[in-house]
Amino acid sequence: MSSNIDSNVADSAANIVEAFQGSDHSGLQGVSPESVTRRLESMIAYSVPVSDAERAVVRRFLAAEEVKREDISDAVATLAGYRSRRTSEFERALISTVEEADVWCDLLVEVIELWEPKHESIEQVGLIGDESGVIKFVKWASADLPQLEEGETYRFENVVTDEYNGRFSVNLNSASNIEASTETVDASDGTVEASGTVVAIQTGSGLIKRCPQEDCSRVLNKGRCSDHGQVDGEFDLRIKAVLDDGDRAINAIFDAEATTELVGLSFEEAKQMAMDAMTAEVVEDYIQTRIVGRTYALSGSVVGSYLLVDTSEERPEASIGLSASDLDPAVSNRQAAKRVLPEEFNVATHEFKESEEKRAPRFNLLPTGEAVNRVFVVGTLIEAEDVGQSEEYWKGRIVAGNGSLFVYAGQYEPQALSVLSSAETPSYVAVVGKPRTYEAGDYTNVAIRPESIAVVDKDVRDAWVEATVSETRERLSAFASGESPHTDLVQVVYEGADGIEPLEEVLGELGSVPETERESADPEMASDDPSGSEPRMAD
């Protein structure tokens, strides 16, 4: 360890011990400089920055001594990464500005709804709101604060924010103050309506474990809580999903109740399923096969960066829309997935970036003048084979509408590879992935590198065809009027509108052929890979 690091550790240890000794907690006052130094050095030995090590060490001692958040001195709170309590005059914050945990603030709110407390340490719990939104509150029994009543307006002083399951809340503790207010608050119930297609299930979905501490319940990572260390977790059920309407994507969270409503799997059934399979992954797989590729109408509230779903209903025919401004905080950074027919996808061979930044996303240019970074395709998997040499590398051929396209999955796409290697042919599948071009002799071909593949049913496939035909017509109309984002580029790289006429013919056929006739169409008549060669997608 260098002399500079030794000096930093010594300074950090001294600051921690000084803050502990200045607190009102005897357990912290008795912490020795040697024990603090040992813990700091053990973390720094694993290349943890001193500032992060300092925060982790302080939180570890707080957890070991069971020091409540409201009893932490300002000096210790600062070292632990918590915001200090407010001591100035009432400075109102809006609920919509609550975007992180451990922030002390003042609120002027109406009590919208009171719930039955589930723990004796909680005196009151419920929902409060102002003109900007709603948020959950918890009033701890130890705080000895006045009783709250539904429909009444209050000034909350010195409350601290918290986060659970993606939801932010505020805690009222012994450092807080409550006063009835004669001011009027036009409280919004915070409900937002949205509809979109589930295109991805995020890590941390299914059966998870949370910290059992009464003031915590954070999701565990390999059995560890970020605040309380290694603990015996308590199971919970949730879904973290990405919904997409082709223009933008949002992050949504379904709690245990909403998950059961969505997939028909209860919390107890999920635990039994995991026990039988001896792995919790089976629950996530079950959820994925039942919702990816399907369109839902949702209602809920936006808190932080998530839409927290209260109710959901599958509506394949729903008018898809995620454009409401109330959803802006929940918008995902990922590129939206475009619904594209094979006849348009297979000729989108030109790749480009819209900026020179190193991590700028890569796009394929559609002949209708739009850039596509991610696609969403639903069709019939008619062929699946392992075309790898030294390792598994699966190719799938999917008929979507009247044409076909290819997907390739290897070791870096384990979920998609698993589906391709086990799915029956024919079967309906929903694919979300990124277009990738490859050279094969005189040809430049395009295939999908899948992020996920889910087996679906005919209703999902038919709904996709209808929506994709509609969206493709819109792109054609924009191209014809010169309103497409990259009309000029199409004229250069594709030598005009050569890819448009066949697309218009296909749309005419799909728009006029009844679903029953589409279903019976011979897959062998669908367009095939012109080169007949197998690509290896770049990682």
C-alpha positions as a Python dict, from the first residue, in 0.01 Angstrom:
ca = {
    (1, 'M'): (0, 0, 0),
    (2, 'S'): (151, 337, -101),
    (3, 'S'): (233, 609, 148),
    (4, 'N'): (-43, 829, -1),
    (5, 'I'): (-300, 557, 52),
    (6, 'D'): (-172, 491, 405),
    (7, 'S'): (-213, 859, 479),
    (8, 'N'): (-565, 865, 334),
    (9, 'V'): (-665, 559, 538),
    (10, 'A'): (-528, 715, 854),
    (11, 'D'): (-716, 1040, 790),
    (12, 'S'): (-1036, 855, 708),
    (13, 'A'): (-1012, 636, 1018),
    (14, 'A'): (-951, 943, 1234),
    (15, 'N'): (-1256, 1119, 1086),
    (16, 'I'): (-1476, 817, 1148),
    (17, 'V'): (-1363, 767, 1508),
    (18, 'E'): (-1405, 1141, 1580),
    (19, 'A'): (-1760, 1136, 1439),
    (20, 'F'): (-1846, 821, 1637),
    (21, 'Q'): (-1715, 967, 1961),
    (22, 'G'): (-1917, 1282, 1904),
    (23, 'S'): (-2239, 1084, 1867),
    (24, 'D'): (-2486, 1001, 2145),
    (25, 'H'): (-2456, 626, 2094),
    (26, 'S'): (-2235, 440, 2342),
    (27, 'G'): (-2171, 153, 2101),
    (28, 'L'): (-2028, 388, 1840),
    (29, 'Q'): (-1830, 578, 2101),
    (30, 'G'): (-1653, 254, 2193),
    (31, 'V'): (-1533, 174, 1841),
    (32, 'S'): (-1154, 162, 1835),
    (33, 'P'): (-934, 331, 1573),
    (34, 'E'): (-766, -5, 1507),
    (35, 'S'): (-1093, -180, 1414),
    (36, 'V'): (-1188, 104, 1179),
    (37, 'T'): (-845, 99, 1015),
    (38, 'R'): (-855, -280, 966),
    (39, 'R'): (-1191, -262, 791),
    (40, 'L'): (-1080, 25, 570),
    (41, 'E'): (-760, -155, 471),
    (42, 'S'): (-946, -479, 392),
    (43, 'M'): (-1166, -295, 141),
    (44, 'I'): (-888, -89, -12),
    (45, 'A'): (-694, -412, -65),
    (46, 'Y'): (-973, -504, -307),
    (47, 'S'): (-925, -177, -500),
    (48, 'V'): (-1223, -2, -338),
    (49, 'P'): (-1176, 377, -343),
    (50, 'V'): (-1119, 529, 0),
    (51, 'S'): (-1442, 734, -14),
    (52, 'D'): (-1651, 426, -93),
    (53, 'A'): (-1469, 220, 169),
    (54, 'E'): (-1532, 492, 427),
    (55, 'R'): (-1904, 494, 356),
    (56, 'A'): (-1929, 112, 368),
    (57, 'V'): (-1734, 86, 694),
    (58, 'V'): (-1948, 348, 867),
    (59, 'R'): (-2270, 179, 753),
    (60, 'R'): (-2137, -157, 873),
    (61, 'F'): (-2078, -23, 1223),
    (62, 'L'): (-2420, 145, 1225),
    (63, 'A'): (-2586, -183, 1129),
    (64, 'A'): (-2385, -380, 1386),
    (65, 'E'): (-2490, -139, 1662),
    (66, 'E'): (-2850, -126, 1530),
    (67, 'V'): (-2846, 253, 1520),
    (68, 'K'): (-3170, 392, 1375),
    (69, 'R'): (-3147, 643, 1095),
    (70, 'E'): (-3313, 918, 1296),
    (71, 'D'): (-3061, 873, 1578),
    (72, 'I'): (-2755, 926, 1357),
    (73, 'S'): (-2567, 1250, 1413),
    (74, 'D'): (-2511, 1481, 1118),
    (75, 'A'): (-2137, 1409, 1116),
    (76, 'V'): (-2190, 1033, 1105),
    (77, 'A'): (-2471, 1067, 849),
    (78, 'T'): (-2237, 1257, 619),
    (79, 'L'): (-1968, 989, 641),
    (80, 'A'): (-2230, 719, 576),
    (81, 'G'): (-2348, 895, 263),
    (82, 'Y'): (-2679, 997, 417),
    (83, 'R'): (-2804, 1350, 383),
    (84, 'S'): (-2801, 1553, 705),
    (85, 'R'): (-3126, 1650, 875),
    (86, 'R'): (-3268, 1985, 783),
    (87, 'T'): (-3262, 2242, 1060),
    (88, 'S'): (-3361, 2556, 872),
    (89, 'E'): (-3710, 2703, 837),
    (90, 'F'): (-3977, 2517, 643),
    (91, 'E'): (-3868, 2490, 277),
    (92, 'R'): (-4129, 2306, 80),
    (93, 'A'): (-4031, 2040, -174),
    (94, 'L'): (-4268, 1881, -424),
    (95, 'I'): (-4321, 1507, -425),
    (96, 'S'): (-4217, 1492, -790),
    (97, 'T'): (-3865, 1603, -690),
    (98, 'V'): (-3807, 1295, -475),
    (99, 'E'): (-3555, 1102, -684),
    (100, 'E'): (-3314, 945, -433),
    (101, 'A'): (-3311, 791, -88),
    (102, 'D'): (-3171, 942, 233),
    (103, 'V'): (-3270, 1301, 157),
    (104, 'W'): (-3428, 1514, 431),
    (105, 'C'): (-3705, 1746, 312),
    (106, 'D'): (-4023, 1939, 400),
    (107, 'L'): (-4358, 1861, 234),
    (108, 'L'): (-4705, 2015, 223),
    (109, 'V'): (-4940, 1726, 149),
    (110, 'E'): (-5289, 1583, 172),
    (111, 'V'): (-5337, 1237, 323),
    (112, 'I'): (-5506, 1048, 39),
    (113, 'E'): (-5534, 703, 190),
    (114, 'L'): (-5443, 522, 512),
    (115, 'W'): (-5354, 153, 512),
    (116, 'E'): (-5342, -111, 783),
    (117, 'P'): (-4988, -130, 927),
    (118, 'K'): (-4824, -472, 889),
    (119, 'H'): (-4571, -431, 1169),
    (120, 'E'): (-4611, -316, 1528),
    (121, 'S'): (-4323, -72, 1485),
    (122, 'I'): (-4528, 121, 1226),
    (123, 'E'): (-4801, 345, 1368),
    (124, 'Q'): (-4946, 473, 1039),
    (125, 'V'): (-4879, 405, 672),
    (126, 'G'): (-5050, 519, 357),
    (127, 'L'): (-5046, 752, 60),
    (128, 'I'): (-4993, 1128, 57),
    (129, 'G'): (-5009, 1364, -237),
    (130, 'D'): (-4959, 1715, -362),
    (131, 'E'): (-5021, 1879, -698),
    (132, 'S'): (-4712, 1708, -845),
    (133, 'G'): (-4781, 1346, -753),
    (134, 'V'): (-4822, 1088, -477),
    (135, 'I'): (-4586, 898, -249),
    (136, 'K'): (-4605, 641, 26),
    (137, 'F'): (-4536, 750, 385),
    (138, 'V'): (-4445, 554, 697),
    (139, 'K'): (-4487, 701, 1045),
    (140, 'W'): (-4291, 501, 1299),
    (141, 'A'): (-4448, 429, 1638),
    (142, 'S'): (-4131, 540, 1816),
    (143, 'A'): (-4164, 888, 1663),
    (144, 'D'): (-4455, 986, 1894),
    (145, 'L'): (-4614, 1211, 1629),
    (146, 'P'): (-4979, 1329, 1594),
    (147, 'Q'): (-5234, 1103, 1427),
    (148, 'L'): (-5306, 1171, 1059),
    (149, 'E'): (-5653, 1164, 903),
    (150, 'E'): (-5756, 1099, 545),
    (151, 'G'): (-5849, 1409, 347),
    (152, 'E'): (-5661, 1647, 577),
    (153, 'T'): (-5364, 1864, 480),
    (154, 'Y'): (-5040, 1868, 683),
    (155, 'R'): (-4696, 2022, 688),
    (156, 'F'): (-4433, 1748, 716),
    (157, 'E'): (-4104, 1889, 840),
    (158, 'N'): (-3776, 1700, 840),
    (159, 'V'): (-3893, 1376, 681),
    (160, 'V'): (-3642, 1145, 513),
    (161, 'T'): (-3686, 975, 178),
    (162, 'D'): (-3642, 602, 126),
    (163, 'E'): (-3661, 357, -165),
    (164, 'Y'): (-3818, 11, -186),
    (165, 'N'): (-3880, -200, -495),
    (166, 'G'): (-3819, 103, -713),
    (167, 'R'): (-4075, 303, -518),
    (168, 'F'): (-3975, 609, -321),
    (169, 'S'): (-4136, 682, 14),
    (170, 'V'): (-4091, 917, 310),
    (171, 'N'): (-4030, 820, 671),
    (172, 'L'): (-4156, 1022, 965),
    (173, 'N'): (-3936, 959, 1269),
    (174, 'S'): (-3841, 1124, 1598),
    (175, 'A'): (-3656, 1398, 1407),
    (176, 'S'): (-3972, 1488, 1210),
    (177, 'N'): (-4255, 1726, 1289),
    (178, 'I'): (-4619, 1728, 1178),
    (179, 'E'): (-4853, 2027, 1182),
    (180, 'A'): (-5209, 2053, 1050),
    (181, 'S'): (-5233, 2312, 772),
    (182, 'T'): (-5512, 2536, 653),
    (183, 'E'): (-5348, 2566, 310),
    (184, 'T'): (-5521, 2388, 22),
    (185, 'V'): (-5339, 2120, -175),
    (186, 'D'): (-5490, 2006, -503),
    (187, 'A'): (-5358, 1653, -462),
    (188, 'S'): (-5330, 1437, -770),
    (189, 'D'): (-5384, 1066, -731),
    (190, 'G'): (-5085, 1022, -962),
    (191, 'T'): (-5251, 764, -1186),
    (192, 'V'): (-5104, 733, -1536),
    (193, 'E'): (-5254, 532, -1820),
    (194, 'A'): (-5022, 361, -2067),
    (195, 'S'): (-5018, 79, -2317),
    (196, 'G'): (-4730, -97, -2485),
    (197, 'T'): (-4567, -427, -2566),
    (198, 'V'): (-4344, -607, -2318),
    (199, 'V'): (-4015, -650, -2504),
    (200, 'A'): (-3783, -745, -2218),
    (201, 'I'): (-3773, -880, -1864),
    (202, 'Q'): (-3491, -724, -1666),
    (203, 'T'): (-3253, -885, -1420),
    (204, 'G'): (-3403, -895, -1074),
    (205, 'S'): (-3742, -1024, -1188),
    (206, 'G'): (-3920, -1329, -1055),
    (207, 'L'): (-3857, -1467, -708),
    (208, 'I'): (-3612, -1240, -526),
    (209, 'K'): (-3491, -1196, -170),
    (210, 'R'): (-3506, -881, 40),
    (211, 'C'): (-3339, -765, 358),
    (212, 'P'): (-3557, -866, 658),
    (213, 'Q'): (-3464, -564, 871),
    (214, 'E'): (-3781, -375, 959),
    (215, 'D'): (-3644, -44, 833),
    (216, 'C'): (-3496, -180, 512),
    (217, 'S'): (-3626, -454, 273),
    (218, 'R'): (-3369, -376, 2),
    (219, 'V'): (-3310, -640, -265),
    (220, 'L'): (-3019, -867, -175),
    (221, 'N'): (-2723, -924, -402),
    (222, 'K'): (-2581, -1273, -343),
    (223, 'G'): (-2733, -1274, 5),
    (224, 'R'): (-2597, -933, 100),
    (225, 'C'): (-2781, -612, 180),
    (226, 'S'): (-2598, -292, 90),
    (227, 'D'): (-2679, -155, 438),
    (228, 'H'): (-2686, -461, 666),
    (229, 'G'): (-2436, -701, 511),
    (230, 'Q'): (-2500, -1078, 493),
    (231, 'V'): (-2856, -1158, 604),
    (232, 'D'): (-3117, -1432, 573),
    (233, 'G'): (-3343, -1277, 312),
    (234, 'E'): (-3718, -1290, 278),
    (235, 'F'): (-3871, -1393, -53),
    (236, 'D'): (-4069, -1152, -267),
    (237, 'L'): (-4218, -1167, -617),
    (238, 'R'): (-4190, -894, -878),
    (239, 'I'): (-4138, -814, -1246),
    (240, 'K'): (-3910, -546, -1387),
    (241, 'A'): (-4020, -509, -1747),
    (242, 'V'): (-3950, -288, -2046),
    (243, 'L'): (-4257, -174, -2240),
    (244, 'D'): (-4216, -44, -2591),
    (245, 'D'): (-4443, 125, -2845),
    (246, 'G'): (-4192, 149, -3128),
    (247, 'D'): (-4109, 513, -3053),
    (248, 'R'): (-3984, 490, -2699),
    (249, 'A'): (-3954, 242, -2414),
    (250, 'I'): (-4032, 274, -2043),
    (251, 'N'): (-3930, 83, -1731),
    (252, 'A'): (-4214, -71, -1533),
    (253, 'I'): (-4230, -260, -1203),
    (254, 'F'): (-4503, -505, -1103),
    (255, 'D'): (-4507, -589, -732),
    (256, 'A'): (-4620, -930, -604),
    (257, 'E'): (-4990, -850, -631),
    (258, 'A'): (-4957, -696, -978),
    (259, 'T'): (-4738, -988, -1091),
    (260, 'T'): (-5002, -1238, -983),
    (261, 'E'): (-5267, -1041, -1171),
    (262, 'L'): (-5049, -1030, -1482),
    (263, 'V'): (-4926, -1390, -1510),
    (264, 'G'): (-5167, -1581, -1284),
    (265, 'L'): (-4886, -1703, -1056),
    (266, 'S'): (-4924, -1649, -682),
    (267, 'F'): (-4637, -1583, -445),
    (268, 'E'): (-4679, -1926, -283),
    (269, 'E'): (-4696, -2098, -621),
    (270, 'A'): (-4376, -1921, -727),
    (271, 'K'): (-4194, -2041, -414),
    (272, 'Q'): (-4314, -2397, -470),
    (273, 'M'): (-4208, -2382, -835),
    (274, 'A'): (-3857, -2271, -735),
    (275, 'M'): (-3839, -2537, -466),
    (276, 'D'): (-3938, -2813, -708),
    (277, 'A'): (-3682, -2698, -965),
    (278, 'M'): (-3420, -2616, -697),
    (279, 'T'): (-3361, -2280, -866),
    (280, 'A'): (-3544, -1947, -868),
    (281, 'E'): (-3456, -1898, -1236),
    (282, 'V'): (-3753, -2116, -1332),
    (283, 'V'): (-3989, -1843, -1209),
    (284, 'E'): (-3827, -1576, -1426),
    (285, 'D'): (-3842, -1813, -1725),
    (286, 'Y'): (-4211, -1879, -1657),
    (287, 'I'): (-4286, -1507, -1647),
    (288, 'Q'): (-4090, -1440, -1966),
    (289, 'T'): (-4278, -1698, -2170),
    (290, 'R'): (-4611, -1551, -2063),
    (291, 'I'): (-4569, -1180, -2117),
    (292, 'V'): (-4286, -1101, -2363),
    (293, 'G'): (-4432, -1000, -2697),
    (294, 'R'): (-4777, -925, -2555),
    (295, 'T'): (-4944, -586, -2545),
    (296, 'Y'): (-5096, -452, -2224),
    (297, 'A'): (-5297, -157, -2105),
    (298, 'L'): (-5158, -45, -1771),
    (299, 'S'): (-5237, 204, -1499),
    (300, 'G'): (-5016, 308, -1213),
    (301, 'S'): (-4798, 588, -1086),
    (302, 'V'): (-4456, 707, -1192),
    (303, 'V'): (-4211, 721, -904),
    (304, 'G'): (-3845, 781, -971),
    (305, 'S'): (-3752, 610, -1297),
    (306, 'Y'): (-4029, 348, -1302),
    (307, 'L'): (-4397, 313, -1380),
    (308, 'L'): (-4526, 128, -1075),
    (309, 'V'): (-4810, -82, -1210),
    (310, 'D'): (-5135, -112, -1016),
    (311, 'T'): (-5357, -275, -1279),
    (312, 'S'): (-5293, -447, -1612),
    (313, 'E'): (-5501, -599, -1889),
    (314, 'E'): (-5382, -775, -2201),
    (315, 'R'): (-5518, -597, -2508),
    (316, 'P'): (-5364, -715, -2837),
    (317, 'E'): (-5583, -468, -3022),
    (318, 'A'): (-5504, -176, -2790),
    (319, 'S'): (-5393, 154, -2933),
    (320, 'I'): (-5028, 144, -2826),
    (321, 'G'): (-4907, 457, -2658),
    (322, 'L'): (-4631, 562, -2421),
    (323, 'S'): (-4617, 925, -2526),
    (324, 'A'): (-4783, 1082, -2219),
    (325, 'S'): (-4555, 1342, -2063),
    (326, 'D'): (-4630, 1197, -1718),
    (327, 'L'): (-4430, 891, -1828),
    (328, 'D'): (-4116, 1091, -1909),
    (329, 'P'): (-3929, 1003, -1587),
    (330, 'A'): (-3980, 631, -1659),
    (331, 'V'): (-3844, 644, -2014),
    (332, 'S'): (-3566, 391, -2066),
    (333, 'N'): (-3228, 479, -2217),
    (334, 'R'): (-3252, 183, -2452),
    (335, 'Q'): (-3348, 236, -2816),
    (336, 'A'): (-3708, 152, -2902),
    (337, 'A'): (-3781, -168, -3095),
    (338, 'K'): (-3926, -112, -3441),
    (339, 'R'): (-4183, -352, -3584),
    (340, 'V'): (-4045, -440, -3925),
    (341, 'L'): (-4158, -686, -4192),
    (342, 'P'): (-3893, -920, -4339),
    (343, 'E'): (-3930, -758, -4681),
    (344, 'E'): (-3807, -429, -4533),
    (345, 'F'): (-3564, -573, -4282),
    (346, 'N'): (-3376, -795, -4527),
    (347, 'V'): (-3277, -504, -4750),
    (348, 'A'): (-3169, -275, -4462),
    (349, 'T'): (-2802, -349, -4524),
    (350, 'H'): (-2654, -4, -4461),
    (351, 'E'): (-2512, 46, -4111),
    (352, 'F'): (-2419, 385, -3966),
    (353, 'K'): (-2386, 589, -3647),
    (354, 'E'): (-2553, 922, -3586),
    (355, 'S'): (-2254, 1059, -3392),
    (356, 'E'): (-1880, 1004, -3361),
    (357, 'E'): (-1895, 911, -2993),
    (358, 'K'): (-1727, 581, -2911),
    (359, 'R'): (-2038, 430, -2753),
    (360, 'A'): (-2288, 582, -2995),
    (361, 'P'): (-2554, 327, -3098),
    (362, 'R'): (-2527, 160, -3436),
    (363, 'F'): (-2826, 175, -3671),
    (364, 'N'): (-2941, 1, -3986),
    (365, 'L'): (-3111, 218, -4244),
    (366, 'L'): (-3457, 101, -4346),
    (367, 'P'): (-3554, 167, -4710),
    (368, 'T'): (-3842, 376, -4574),
    (369, 'G'): (-3590, 625, -4435),
    (370, 'E'): (-3588, 539, -4063),
    (371, 'A'): (-3292, 426, -3858),
    (372, 'V'): (-3339, 107, -3657),
    (373, 'N'): (-3122, -8, -3368),
    (374, 'R'): (-3355, -276, -3233),
    (375, 'V'): (-3640, -475, -3390),
    (376, 'F'): (-3943, -662, -3260),
    (377, 'V'): (-4065, -949, -3478),
    (378, 'V'): (-4334, -1211, -3417),
    (379, 'G'): (-4374, -1501, -3653),
    (380, 'T'): (-4348, -1876, -3702),
    (381, 'L'): (-4022, -2052, -3624),
    (382, 'I'): (-4001, -2310, -3904),
    (383, 'E'): (-3636, -2411, -3886),
    (384, 'A'): (-3382, -2428, -3605),
    (385, 'E'): (-3042, -2591, -3627),
    (386, 'D'): (-2701, -2581, -3465),
    (387, 'V'): (-2462, -2450, -3732),
    (388, 'G'): (-2167, -2403, -3497),
    (389, 'Q'): (-1838, -2583, -3534),
    (390, 'S'): (-1650, -2583, -3203),
    (391, 'E'): (-1943, -2456, -2993),
    (392, 'E'): (-2320, -2424, -3014),
    (393, 'Y'): (-2435, -2156, -3258),
    (394, 'W'): (-2802, -2181, -3350),
    (395, 'K'): (-2977, -2049, -3657),
    (396, 'G'): (-3350, -1996, -3668),
    (397, 'R'): (-3566, -1911, -3965),
    (398, 'I'): (-3884, -1720, -3887),
    (399, 'V'): (-4176, -1652, -4120),
    (400, 'A'): (-4335, -1319, -4029),
    (401, 'G'): (-4619, -1205, -4251),
    (402, 'N'): (-4533, -1325, -4601),
    (403, 'G'): (-4153, -1322, -4571),
    (404, 'S'): (-3886, -1483, -4362),
    (405, 'L'): (-3577, -1369, -4178),
    (406, 'F'): (-3300, -1529, -3975),
    (407, 'V'): (-3183, -1513, -3616),
    (408, 'Y'): (-2848, -1639, -3487),
    (409, 'A'): (-2768, -1707, -3120),
    (410, 'G'): (-2448, -1826, -2957),
    (411, 'Q'): (-2290, -1829, -2613),
    (412, 'Y'): (-2348, -1457, -2566),
    (413, 'E'): (-2725, -1498, -2618),
    (414, 'P'): (-2792, -1786, -2376),
    (415, 'Q'): (-3166, -1726, -2334),
    (416, 'A'): (-3229, -1709, -2709),
    (417, 'L'): (-2999, -2007, -2771),
    (418, 'S'): (-3195, -2210, -2516),
    (419, 'V'): (-3525, -2136, -2690),
    (420, 'L'): (-3392, -2211, -3038),
    (421, 'S'): (-3241, -2540, -2923),
    (422, 'S'): (-3557, -2657, -2747),
    (423, 'A'): (-3855, -2503, -2928),
    (424, 'E'): (-4069, -2720, -3151),
    (425, 'T'): (-4100, -2630, -3516),
    (426, 'P'): (-4331, -2487, -3621),
    (427, 'S'): (-4413, -2264, -3325),
    (428, 'Y'): (-4496, -1897, -3282),
    (429, 'V'): (-4214, -1688, -3136),
    (430, 'A'): (-4158, -1325, -3042),
    (431, 'V'): (-3805, -1196, -3102),
    (432, 'V'): (-3644, -877, -2975),
    (433, 'G'): (-3295, -810, -3099),
    (434, 'K'): (-3054, -601, -3299),
    (435, 'P'): (-2995, -614, -3674),
    (436, 'R'): (-2651, -725, -3781),
    (437, 'T'): (-2514, -731, -4135),
    (438, 'Y'): (-2266, -983, -4269),
    (439, 'E'): (-2090, -1034, -4596),
    (440, 'A'): (-2145, -1364, -4783),
    (441, 'G'): (-1977, -1373, -5120),
    (442, 'D'): (-2135, -1109, -5338),
    (443, 'Y'): (-2417, -1051, -5093),
    (444, 'T'): (-2465, -832, -4788),
    (445, 'N'): (-2724, -998, -4568),
    (446, 'V'): (-2904, -894, -4251),
    (447, 'A'): (-3000, -1114, -3958),
    (448, 'I'): (-3119, -1058, -3601),
    (449, 'R'): (-2890, -1102, -3304),
    (450, 'P'): (-3162, -1180, -3046),
    (451, 'E'): (-3173, -1032, -2700),
    (452, 'S'): (-3472, -1249, -2614),
    (453, 'I'): (-3697, -1507, -2778),
    (454, 'A'): (-4027, -1618, -2628),
    (455, 'V'): (-4273, -1879, -2748),
    (456, 'V'): (-4612, -1709, -2794),
    (457, 'D'): (-4951, -1790, -2946),
    (458, 'K'): (-5140, -1708, -3265),
    (459, 'D'): (-5318, -1407, -3114),
    (460, 'V'): (-4983, -1239, -3041),
    (461, 'R'): (-4861, -1312, -3393),
    (462, 'D'): (-5179, -1179, -3557),
    (463, 'A'): (-5173, -863, -3345),
    (464, 'W'): (-4810, -806, -3446),
    (465, 'V'): (-4890, -843, -3817),
    (466, 'E'): (-5173, -591, -3790),
    (467, 'A'): (-4964, -340, -3596),
    (468, 'T'): (-4660, -385, -3820),
    (469, 'V'): (-4859, -336, -4139),
    (470, 'S'): (-4999, -13, -3993),
    (471, 'E'): (-4659, 117, -3883),
    (472, 'T'): (-4499, 26, -4216),
    (473, 'R'): (-4769, 217, -4402),
    (474, 'E'): (-4694, 520, -4185),
    (475, 'R'): (-4324, 495, -4271),
    (476, 'L'): (-4405, 465, -4642),
    (477, 'S'): (-4628, 769, -4625),
    (478, 'A'): (-4358, 971, -4450),
    (479, 'F'): (-4103, 860, -4710),
    (480, 'A'): (-4330, 957, -4998),
    (481, 'S'): (-4381, 1304, -4851),
    (482, 'G'): (-4011, 1350, -4780),
    (483, 'E'): (-4067, 1358, -4404),
    (484, 'S'): (-3864, 1048, -4320),
    (485, 'P'): (-3558, 1124, -4104),
    (486, 'H'): (-3312, 985, -4362),
    (487, 'T'): (-3483, 1023, -4699),
    (488, 'D'): (-3174, 1172, -4861),
    (489, 'L'): (-2949, 895, -4731),
    (490, 'V'): (-3184, 631, -4876),
    (491, 'Q'): (-3154, 795, -5216),
    (492, 'V'): (-2775, 762, -5196),
    (493, 'V'): (-2710, 420, -5043),
    (494, 'Y'): (-3009, 233, -5186),
    (495, 'E'): (-3016, 419, -5520),
    (496, 'G'): (-3360, 557, -5473),
    (497, 'A'): (-3669, 371, -5367),
    (498, 'D'): (-3589, 27, -5507),
    (499, 'G'): (-3686, -135, -5178),
    (500, 'I'): (-4020, 45, -5160),
    (501, 'E'): (-4220, -108, -5444),
    (502, 'P'): (-4193, -471, -5324),
    (503, 'L'): (-4284, -351, -4975),
    (504, 'E'): (-4598, -181, -5103),
    (505, 'E'): (-4698, -503, -5277),
    (506, 'V'): (-4654, -703, -4958),
    (507, 'L'): (-4859, -455, -4758),
    (508, 'G'): (-5134, -485, -5015),
    (509, 'E'): (-5130, -862, -4979),
    (510, 'L'): (-5123, -862, -4600),
    (511, 'G'): (-5393, -599, -4584),
    (512, 'S'): (-5630, -796, -4801),
    (513, 'V'): (-5562, -1160, -4708),
    (514, 'P'): (-5785, -1293, -4427),
    (515, 'E'): (-5605, -1426, -4120),
    (516, 'T'): (-5714, -1783, -4193),
    (517, 'E'): (-5552, -1770, -4537),
    (518, 'R'): (-5237, -1611, -4396),
    (519, 'E'): (-5216, -1893, -4148),
    (520, 'S'): (-5228, -2160, -4417),
    (521, 'A'): (-4974, -1996, -4646),
    (522, 'D'): (-4683, -2223, -4738),
    (523, 'P'): (-4374, -2113, -4540),
    (524, 'E'): (-4151, -2241, -4819),
    (525, 'M'): (-4284, -1962, -5040),
    (526, 'A'): (-4137, -1703, -4805),
    (527, 'S'): (-3821, -1522, -4906),
    (528, 'D'): (-3500, -1706, -4817),
    (529, 'D'): (-3138, -1619, -4746),
    (530, 'P'): (-2989, -1543, -5090),
    (531, 'S'): (-2640, -1650, -4998),
    (532, 'G'): (-2707, -1978, -4822),
    (533, 'S'): (-2405, -1919, -4596),
    (534, 'E'): (-2389, -1900, -4220),
    (535, 'P'): (-2275, -1573, -4057),
    (536, 'R'): (-2086, -1536, -3733),
    (537, 'M'): (-2216, -1227, -3557),
    (538, 'A'): (-1956, -988, -3421),
    (539, 'D'): (-1962, -964, -3045),
}
